[in-house]
Amino acid sequence: MLAVTDLVATLGGLLTLGVPHPGAEVDDLTIAEPGQGIVGQPGDLVLGVGVESAESAADLVRRAAEAGAGGVVLRRGIARRRTVRDRARRSGIALVELAEQASWAHLVWLLRGVIDRAAVGPGRRADAPVQDDLFALADAAAALVDAPVTIEDAQSRVLAYSSKQDLTDPARVSTIVGRRVPDEVLATLRAQGVFRRLARSAEPVFVPASGGTKPRLVIPVRAGGEWLGSIWAVVEERPPAALVTELVQTSSVVALHLLRLRAQADLSRRVAADRLRGVLAGNTSGAADWLPAGPWRVVALGGEGDPVRLLDLWESVCRRHAWNQPLLADLDGRGYAVVRDSDETSPGTWAWLVGVVAQARAESLALTARAGRPAYAPGELERSRGEAQETDRVVDPAVAVAAHEEVWAEVTIARAAGTLVGAPLGPLAVLREHDAEQHSDYLRTLAAWLDHPGAPTSAARSIHVHPNTMRYRMARIADLAGLDLDDATVRLAVRLQLAAAGQSFQ
């Protein structure tokens, strides 16, 4: 049995509880036919489809209550008449209001899906109610036009499709199997201006047959002027205007469900990001219950633009490449992902992410990924995050991807240099003072020389000077500072101080 209050909440915006009745429950539907004596039975939700007056509505409410029905649904204008509401209160039955613009046929499909799902029991996804209702709407639309139907979001992802798909074409089969419109089909539709029209107008679009695909009737789904998605019907020819009008009415109901689906997705995304943010900060309580099987890597996500919008871009890229529930979160102004440490290229692995970044950069998206070492327990994810940050600090921004173990030497130097505080010791203090007073470039010259041992030409090229200039400067450095660069200990000490002073390795 399903509580009437829960039923109304599930179809919020379409149904409203006009007169509540404590404990009212339903487990089936009945379309009332008072003239034939059909007014429901115990546990029924009675639909007053043909009821058009307050008198007949009040009579139906009374008779349904006497039959033990759980509730009665009437059009909002009729249900709000005082005689009808008073009768519902006196008879002890729940009275439910149906929005004026809603179709009874669509309501039947939606209610049937909700009631049947309640009979199946718990254990479903949080978004399953809305998803199932969309499938019911797709079936209802398919019945209207006698054609296969899909419901898609504004990114051409298939959210639901009708059970009637036997008369479809190969493009539609690929769309349903892949839950996304194939790229080649999208390219053709864009060239025809279909998506531009959908985004700008609420008018239906008829797409003629092209390249082996059958004609399509496309109904934009909009709410408050925003384009949320569309209903696609594979038809043989342009349907009559009356059928198109019916589909347009269906789109208003679909819009309610897409809004609810988006709200659920936004809530789910926020909850997931909060959980991940906590783990990355060291709070691992319950993490094993929702993290995928390890080991994992924490990846610092980079790119151009505002950090918040950048994370949105990363989410879009991940979903486009089939990671439907990406583990992404921002922390301290930086975006991170937690991926599985695997050589497999399945969505959500480090190997997969490397390929995704390469493809994104080929499409002129300047994304970067810096991975920490593998974490074998949730408690190690905080350490992996720190290593991802270290990797990002020592790797050239032009490099697309890097893992911590690949830059261990640079990280070691950076760690050591990070412990040096105060003014440089020994001869470097003399060179720094000379650079400040004479506007020379001796510190950078010395760093280049040390980074290219025995290769003065390469050292000169790295700082864009002539090799003779490099040799002259090194001679001056020797005179000023008295450095013994043949001593390995001196070379290491000097290089660490240079790193601490901001002279990065070439």
C-alpha positions as CSV (number, residue, x, y, z in Angstrom):
1,M,0.0,0.0,0.0
2,L,1.2,3.5,-0.8
3,A,0.2,6.5,1.3
4,V,-1.8,9.1,-0.6
5,T,0.5,11.9,0.8
6,D,3.6,10.1,-0.6
7,L,1.9,9.6,-3.9
8,V,1.0,13.2,-4.2
9,A,4.6,14.2,-3.2
10,T,6.0,12.0,-5.9
11,L,4.0,13.7,-8.6
12,G,4.4,17.2,-7.1
13,G,3.4,20.0,-9.4
14,L,0.9,17.7,-11.2
15,L,-1.1,16.6,-8.1
16,T,-2.0,18.5,-5.0
17,L,-3.6,17.2,-1.8
18,G,-6.9,19.1,-1.5
19,V,-8.4,17.3,1.5
20,P,-6.1,15.0,3.5
21,H,-7.4,12.0,5.3
22,P,-5.1,10.5,8.0
23,G,-3.8,7.0,7.0
24,A,-5.2,7.1,3.5
25,E,-3.5,4.5,1.4
26,V,-3.9,3.1,-2.2
27,D,-2.7,0.1,-4.1
28,D,-4.6,0.3,-7.4
29,L,-6.3,2.6,-9.8
30,T,-9.9,2.8,-11.0
31,I,-11.3,5.2,-13.7
32,A,-14.7,6.1,-12.4
33,E,-17.8,5.3,-14.4
34,P,-20.6,6.3,-12.0
35,G,-23.4,5.5,-14.5
36,Q,-22.1,1.9,-14.6
37,G,-21.7,1.6,-10.9
38,I,-17.9,1.7,-11.1
39,V,-16.8,4.0,-8.2
40,G,-13.8,2.1,-6.8
41,Q,-13.2,-0.6,-4.2
42,P,-11.1,-0.8,-1.0
43,G,-7.6,0.5,-1.6
44,D,-8.4,2.2,-5.0
45,L,-7.4,5.7,-6.1
46,V,-10.5,6.7,-8.1
47,L,-10.0,9.0,-11.1
48,G,-12.9,11.2,-11.9
49,V,-12.1,11.5,-15.6
50,G,-15.5,12.5,-16.9
51,V,-16.7,14.4,-13.9
52,E,-17.5,18.0,-15.0
53,S,-19.8,19.4,-12.3
54,A,-19.6,20.0,-8.6
55,E,-22.8,17.9,-8.0
56,S,-21.5,14.9,-9.8
57,A,-18.1,15.3,-8.2
58,A,-19.6,15.3,-4.7
59,D,-21.7,12.3,-5.5
60,L,-18.6,10.4,-6.7
61,V,-16.7,11.3,-3.6
62,R,-19.5,10.0,-1.4
63,R,-19.9,6.7,-3.3
64,A,-16.1,6.1,-3.5
65,A,-15.9,6.6,0.3
66,E,-18.7,4.2,0.9
67,A,-16.9,1.6,-1.3
68,G,-13.8,2.0,0.9
69,A,-11.6,3.7,-1.8
70,G,-8.4,5.4,-0.6
71,G,-8.9,8.6,-2.5
72,V,-10.5,10.5,-5.4
73,V,-8.7,12.6,-8.0
74,L,-10.6,15.4,-9.7
75,R,-9.6,18.4,-11.8
76,R,-8.4,21.3,-9.7
77,G,-11.3,23.6,-10.6
78,I,-13.9,21.0,-9.6
79,A,-12.0,19.7,-6.5
80,R,-11.8,23.2,-5.0
81,R,-15.6,23.7,-5.1
82,R,-16.9,24.0,-1.5
83,T,-19.6,21.3,-1.9
84,V,-17.0,18.8,-3.1
85,R,-14.4,19.6,-0.3
86,D,-17.1,19.5,2.4
87,R,-18.3,16.1,1.1
88,A,-14.8,14.7,1.2
89,R,-14.3,15.8,4.8
90,R,-17.7,14.4,5.9
91,S,-17.1,11.1,4.0
92,G,-13.6,10.6,5.4
93,I,-11.8,10.2,2.1
94,A,-8.7,11.9,0.6
95,L,-9.4,14.4,-2.2
96,V,-6.6,15.0,-4.7
97,E,-6.4,17.8,-7.2
98,L,-5.1,17.4,-10.8
99,A,-3.5,20.4,-12.5
100,E,-5.8,21.8,-15.2
101,Q,-3.3,21.5,-18.1
102,A,-2.4,17.8,-17.3
103,S,-3.7,14.9,-19.4
104,W,-5.6,12.1,-17.7
105,A,-3.9,9.6,-20.0
106,H,-0.5,10.8,-18.9
107,L,-1.6,10.7,-15.3
108,V,-2.7,7.1,-15.6
109,W,0.8,6.1,-16.9
110,L,2.5,8.0,-14.1
111,L,0.3,6.7,-11.3
112,R,0.6,3.1,-12.6
113,G,4.4,3.4,-12.6
114,V,4.5,4.8,-9.1
115,I,2.0,2.3,-7.6
116,D,3.6,-0.7,-9.3
117,R,7.0,0.5,-8.0
118,A,5.7,0.7,-4.5
119,A,4.5,-2.9,-4.8
120,V,8.0,-4.0,-5.7
121,G,9.4,-2.6,-2.5
122,P,12.6,-0.8,-1.5
123,G,16.1,-1.1,-2.8
124,R,15.9,1.3,-5.7
125,R,18.1,4.3,-6.6
126,A,17.1,7.6,-5.3
127,D,16.3,8.9,-8.8
128,A,14.5,5.7,-9.9
129,P,10.9,7.2,-9.3
130,V,11.5,10.1,-11.7
131,Q,13.3,7.8,-14.2
132,D,10.5,5.3,-14.2
133,D,7.9,8.0,-14.7
134,L,9.9,9.3,-17.7
135,F,9.8,5.8,-19.2
136,A,6.0,5.8,-18.6
137,L,5.7,9.1,-20.3
138,A,7.8,7.9,-23.2
139,D,5.4,4.9,-23.6
140,A,2.4,7.3,-23.4
141,A,3.9,9.5,-26.1
142,A,4.6,6.5,-28.3
143,A,1.0,5.4,-27.9
144,L,-0.2,8.8,-29.0
145,V,1.8,9.0,-32.3
146,D,2.2,5.2,-32.8
147,A,5.9,5.6,-33.1
148,P,9.1,5.0,-31.1
149,V,9.9,7.8,-28.7
150,T,12.9,8.8,-26.6
151,I,13.2,11.6,-24.0
152,E,16.6,13.3,-24.0
153,D,18.2,16.0,-21.9
154,A,19.8,19.2,-23.4
155,Q,23.1,17.3,-23.8
156,S,21.5,14.6,-26.0
157,R,21.7,12.0,-23.3
158,V,18.8,9.5,-23.4
159,L,16.9,9.6,-20.1
160,A,14.0,7.3,-21.2
161,Y,12.7,5.5,-24.2
162,S,9.4,3.8,-25.1
163,S,9.0,0.1,-25.2
164,K,7.8,0.5,-28.8
165,Q,11.1,0.6,-30.8
166,D,10.6,-2.1,-33.4
167,L,10.1,0.3,-36.3
168,T,13.1,2.4,-35.6
169,D,16.3,2.9,-37.6
170,P,20.0,2.1,-36.9
171,A,20.7,5.6,-35.5
172,R,17.9,5.2,-32.9
173,V,19.2,1.7,-31.9
174,S,22.7,3.2,-31.3
175,T,21.2,6.0,-29.3
176,I,19.3,3.6,-27.0
177,V,22.1,1.2,-26.6
178,G,24.7,3.9,-25.9
179,R,22.2,6.1,-23.9
180,R,23.5,9.0,-26.0
181,V,22.9,10.2,-29.5
182,P,25.9,9.1,-31.7
183,D,28.4,11.8,-32.6
184,E,27.8,11.5,-36.4
185,V,24.0,11.9,-35.9
186,L,24.6,14.9,-33.7
187,A,26.8,16.5,-36.3
188,T,24.1,16.1,-38.9
189,L,21.4,17.5,-36.7
190,R,23.6,20.5,-35.8
191,A,24.2,21.1,-39.5
192,Q,20.5,21.2,-40.0
193,G,20.1,23.7,-37.2
194,V,17.9,21.5,-35.1
195,F,19.5,22.1,-31.8
196,R,19.6,25.9,-32.4
197,R,15.9,25.9,-33.0
198,L,15.2,23.7,-29.9
199,A,17.3,26.0,-27.7
200,R,15.6,29.2,-28.9
201,S,11.9,28.2,-29.4
202,A,9.1,26.2,-27.9
203,E,7.8,25.2,-31.4
204,P,8.0,21.5,-32.4
205,V,10.6,20.7,-35.1
206,F,10.1,18.2,-37.9
207,V,13.3,16.7,-39.2
208,P,13.0,15.1,-42.7
209,A,14.6,11.8,-43.5
210,S,18.3,12.0,-44.2
211,G,21.2,9.6,-44.7
212,G,19.2,6.4,-44.0
213,T,17.5,7.8,-40.9
214,K,13.8,8.2,-40.7
215,P,12.0,11.5,-40.1
216,R,11.8,12.8,-36.6
217,L,9.3,14.9,-34.8
218,V,11.1,16.8,-32.0
219,I,9.2,18.5,-29.1
220,P,11.2,20.9,-27.0
221,V,10.8,20.5,-23.2
222,R,11.0,23.9,-21.5
223,A,10.3,25.4,-18.1
224,G,10.4,29.0,-17.3
225,G,12.0,29.8,-20.7
226,E,14.8,27.3,-20.0
227,W,15.4,24.5,-22.5
228,L,15.7,21.3,-20.4
229,G,15.5,18.6,-23.1
230,S,13.3,17.2,-25.8
231,I,11.0,14.4,-26.9
232,W,12.0,12.6,-30.1
233,A,9.5,10.5,-32.1
234,V,10.7,8.5,-35.1
235,V,7.8,8.9,-37.5
236,E,7.0,8.0,-41.1
237,E,5.7,11.4,-42.0
238,R,4.7,14.7,-40.4
239,P,1.9,13.8,-37.8
240,P,-1.4,15.7,-37.8
241,A,-1.6,18.9,-35.9
242,A,-3.8,17.4,-33.2
243,L,-1.2,14.7,-32.3
244,V,1.5,17.3,-32.2
245,T,-0.6,19.4,-29.8
246,E,-1.0,16.3,-27.6
247,L,2.8,15.8,-27.5
248,V,3.3,19.5,-26.7
249,Q,1.0,19.0,-23.7
250,T,3.1,15.9,-22.7
251,S,6.2,18.1,-22.8
252,S,4.9,20.2,-19.9
253,V,4.6,17.1,-17.7
254,V,8.1,15.9,-18.8
255,A,9.4,19.3,-17.8
256,L,8.3,18.8,-14.2
257,H,10.1,15.5,-14.1
258,L,13.3,16.9,-15.7
259,L,13.3,19.6,-13.1
260,R,12.9,17.1,-10.3
261,L,15.6,14.9,-11.8
262,R,18.0,17.8,-12.0
263,A,17.2,18.8,-8.4
264,Q,17.9,15.2,-7.3
265,A,21.1,15.1,-9.3
266,D,22.2,18.4,-7.8
267,L,21.5,17.2,-4.3
268,S,23.3,13.9,-5.0
269,R,26.3,15.8,-6.4
270,R,26.5,18.0,-3.4
271,V,26.3,15.1,-1.0
272,A,29.0,13.2,-2.9
273,A,31.3,16.2,-3.0
274,D,30.9,16.9,0.7
275,R,31.8,13.2,1.5
276,L,34.8,13.3,-0.8
277,R,35.9,16.6,0.6
278,G,35.8,15.2,4.1
279,V,37.9,12.2,3.0
280,L,40.5,14.3,1.3
281,A,40.8,16.4,4.5
282,G,41.3,13.3,6.6
283,N,37.8,12.3,7.8
284,T,37.5,8.7,6.6
285,S,34.5,7.7,8.7
286,G,32.3,5.4,6.5
287,A,34.4,6.0,3.4
288,A,34.7,2.3,2.7
289,D,31.0,2.1,2.2
290,W,30.8,4.4,-0.8
291,L,34.3,4.5,-2.3
292,P,34.9,2.1,-5.3
293,A,37.4,-0.8,-4.8
294,G,40.9,0.5,-4.2
295,P,43.7,1.3,-4.6
296,W,43.1,4.9,-5.5
297,R,45.0,8.0,-6.6
298,V,44.1,11.6,-5.8
299,V,44.5,13.8,-8.8
300,A,44.9,17.6,-8.7
301,L,42.8,18.9,-11.7
302,G,44.1,21.9,-13.5
303,G,43.1,24.1,-16.4
304,E,42.3,27.7,-17.3
305,G,39.6,29.9,-15.7
306,D,37.7,30.3,-12.4
307,P,38.1,27.2,-10.1
308,V,34.4,26.7,-9.6
309,R,33.7,26.8,-13.3
310,L,36.8,24.6,-14.0
311,L,35.4,21.9,-11.8
312,D,32.1,22.1,-13.6
313,L,34.1,21.7,-16.9
314,W,35.9,18.7,-15.5
315,E,32.6,17.1,-14.5
316,S,31.2,17.6,-18.0
317,V,34.3,16.1,-19.6
318,C,34.2,13.1,-17.2
319,R,30.5,12.4,-17.9
320,R,31.0,12.9,-21.6
321,H,33.6,10.1,-21.5
322,A,31.2,7.7,-19.6
323,W,32.3,8.3,-16.0
324,N,28.6,8.8,-14.9
325,Q,29.3,9.4,-11.2
326,P,32.7,11.1,-11.1
327,L,34.3,11.5,-7.7
328,L,35.1,15.2,-7.9
329,A,35.4,17.8,-5.1
330,D,36.9,21.2,-4.5
331,L,39.1,21.8,-1.4
332,D,41.0,25.0,-0.5
333,G,40.2,26.5,-3.9
334,R,41.5,23.5,-5.9
335,G,39.6,20.7,-7.7
336,Y,40.4,17.1,-7.1
337,A,39.4,13.7,-8.4
338,V,39.7,10.3,-6.8
339,V,40.4,7.7,-9.4
340,R,41.1,4.0,-9.2
341,D,44.8,3.1,-9.7
342,S,44.5,0.7,-12.6
343,D,46.1,0.1,-16.0
344,E,42.6,-0.6,-17.3
345,T,41.1,2.2,-19.4
346,S,37.6,1.8,-17.9
347,P,36.0,5.1,-16.8
348,G,37.2,6.3,-13.4
349,T,40.8,4.9,-13.6
350,W,44.1,6.8,-13.8
351,A,44.9,5.2,-17.2
352,W,41.5,6.4,-18.5
353,L,42.0,9.9,-17.1
354,V,45.3,10.2,-18.9
355,G,43.6,9.4,-22.2
356,V,40.7,11.8,-21.4
357,V,43.2,14.7,-20.8
358,A,45.0,13.9,-24.1
359,Q,41.7,14.0,-26.0
360,A,40.6,17.2,-24.3
361,R,43.8,18.9,-25.2
362,A,43.4,17.8,-28.8
363,E,40.1,19.7,-28.6
364,S,41.8,22.8,-27.4
365,L,40.9,22.3,-23.7
366,A,44.0,23.1,-21.7
367,L,43.4,20.6,-18.9
368,T,46.1,19.1,-16.7
369,A,46.2,16.2,-14.2
370,R,48.7,15.7,-11.4
371,A,48.4,12.4,-9.5
372,G,49.6,11.4,-6.0
373,R,50.9,8.0,-5.3
374,P,48.5,5.1,-4.8
375,A,46.5,5.0,-1.6
376,Y,45.6,1.5,-0.4
377,A,43.3,2.6,2.4
378,P,40.9,5.6,2.8
379,G,43.2,7.0,5.5
380,E,46.0,7.4,2.8
381,L,43.9,9.6,0.5
382,E,44.9,12.7,2.4
383,R,48.6,11.8,1.8
384,S,47.9,11.2,-1.9
385,R,46.3,14.6,-2.1
386,G,49.4,16.3,-0.7
387,E,51.5,14.4,-3.2
388,A,49.3,15.6,-6.0
389,Q,49.9,19.1,-4.9
390,E,53.6,18.5,-4.8
391,T,53.5,17.1,-8.3
392,D,51.7,20.2,-9.5
393,R,54.3,22.5,-8.0
394,V,57.3,20.9,-9.6
395,V,55.9,20.0,-13.1
396,D,55.9,22.5,-16.0
397,P,52.4,23.8,-16.6
398,A,52.8,22.8,-20.3
399,V,53.0,19.1,-19.3
400,A,49.5,17.5,-19.6
401,V,49.7,14.7,-17.0
402,A,52.2,13.6,-14.4
403,A,52.3,11.2,-11.5
404,H,54.2,11.7,-8.2
405,E,56.6,8.8,-8.7
406,E,57.6,10.1,-12.1
407,V,59.0,13.4,-10.6
408,W,60.4,12.0,-7.3
409,A,63.8,13.7,-7.8
410,E,62.2,17.1,-8.3
411,V,59.9,16.6,-5.3
412,T,62.9,15.6,-3.2
413,I,64.7,18.8,-4.0
414,A,61.5,20.9,-3.5
415,R,61.0,19.3,-0.1
416,A,64.6,19.9,1.0
417,A,64.5,23.5,-0.4
418,G,61.3,24.1,1.5
419,T,63.0,23.6,4.8
420,L,65.6,26.4,4.1
421,V,64.6,29.6,5.8
422,G,66.2,33.0,6.0
423,A,68.8,34.6,3.8
424,P,71.1,32.5,1.6
425,L,74.3,31.3,3.3
426,G,77.9,31.5,2.0
427,P,78.7,32.9,-1.5
428,L,75.1,33.0,-2.7
429,A,74.5,36.0,-0.4
430,V,77.2,37.9,-2.4
431,L,75.7,36.9,-5.7
432,R,72.2,38.0,-4.6
433,E,73.4,41.4,-3.4
434,H,75.2,41.9,-6.7
435,D,72.1,41.0,-8.7
436,A,70.1,43.5,-6.7
437,E,72.6,46.3,-7.0
438,Q,73.9,45.8,-10.6
439,H,70.8,44.2,-12.1
440,S,72.9,41.2,-13.2
441,D,71.4,37.8,-13.6
442,Y,74.0,35.7,-11.8
443,L,71.7,33.5,-9.7
444,R,69.8,32.3,-12.7
445,T,73.0,31.8,-14.7
446,L,74.5,29.7,-11.9
447,A,71.3,27.6,-11.7
448,A,71.4,27.0,-15.4
449,W,75.0,26.0,-15.3
450,L,74.4,23.5,-12.5
451,D,71.3,22.1,-14.3
452,H,73.3,21.4,-17.4
453,P,76.6,20.0,-16.1
454,G,79.3,19.9,-18.8
455,A,77.0,21.4,-21.4
456,P,77.5,25.2,-21.5
457,T,75.7,25.6,-24.8
458,S,72.6,23.9,-23.4
459,A,72.9,26.0,-20.3
460,A,73.1,29.2,-22.3
461,R,70.1,28.2,-24.5
462,S,68.0,27.5,-21.4
463,I,68.3,31.2,-20.3
464,H,68.4,32.6,-23.8
465,V,72.0,33.9,-23.9
466,H,75.0,33.3,-26.1
467,P,77.4,30.6,-24.8
468,N,80.2,33.2,-24.6
469,T,78.0,35.3,-22.4
470,M,77.4,32.2,-20.2
471,R,81.2,31.6,-19.9
472,Y,81.9,35.3,-19.1
473,R,79.2,35.3,-16.4
474,M,80.5,32.1,-14.8
475,A,84.0,33.6,-14.7
476,R,82.7,36.7,-13.0
477,I,80.7,34.5,-10.5
478,A,83.9,32.6,-9.7
479,D,85.7,35.9,-9.0
480,L,82.9,37.3,-6.9
481,A,81.9,34.3,-4.9
482,G,84.9,32.0,-4.9
483,L,82.7,28.9,-5.4
484,D,84.4,25.5,-5.7
485,L,81.9,23.9,-8.1
486,D,84.2,20.8,-8.4
487,D,83.0,19.9,-4.8
488,A,79.8,17.8,-4.9
489,T,78.7,19.0,-1.5
490,V,79.1,22.6,-2.5
491,R,77.1,22.0,-5.8
492,L,74.3,20.3,-3.8
493,A,74.2,23.1,-1.2
494,V,74.2,25.8,-3.8
495,R,71.5,24.2,-5.9
496,L,69.2,23.7,-2.9
497,Q,69.6,27.4,-1.9
498,L,68.9,28.4,-5.5
499,A,65.7,26.3,-5.5
500,A,64.6,27.8,-2.2
501,A,65.2,31.3,-3.8
502,G,62.9,30.4,-6.6
503,Q,65.3,29.2,-9.3
504,S,63.4,26.2,-10.5
505,F,65.1,23.2,-12.2
506,Q,65.2,23.3,-16.0
